[in-house]
Amino acid sequence: MGYKVVWSSKAIDDVDAIASYIARDSVSYAAAVVHRIINVTKNLIHNPLQGEIVEEFGNENYQQDHAYSYRVLYHVKGNLVTVAAVIHGKRLLDL
């Protein structure tokens, strides 16, 4: 079954902020990080349920994958995958 992947406005804002922050030191590294994040989300089309469960939520519908030191958090409902947020791995989730 093919899944449809959509991005929340928060996740888009997160990636913009990450890119801006990294670009202050290295535009090429910022581009590489954004590219990796996008590739992670593209792979969700095929099998989003292979991700790790987000322990903070305690709900198997909320999963994550990693792009460098960033956590790509997403929600799976039926055949729809919503990229909810992209946060640094050391940052605590605001629950």
Secondary structure by P-SEA (a helix, b strand, c coil): cbbbbbbcaaaaaaaaaaaaaaaaccaaaaaaaaaaaaaaaaaccccccccccccccccccccccccccccccccccccbbbbcccccccccccc
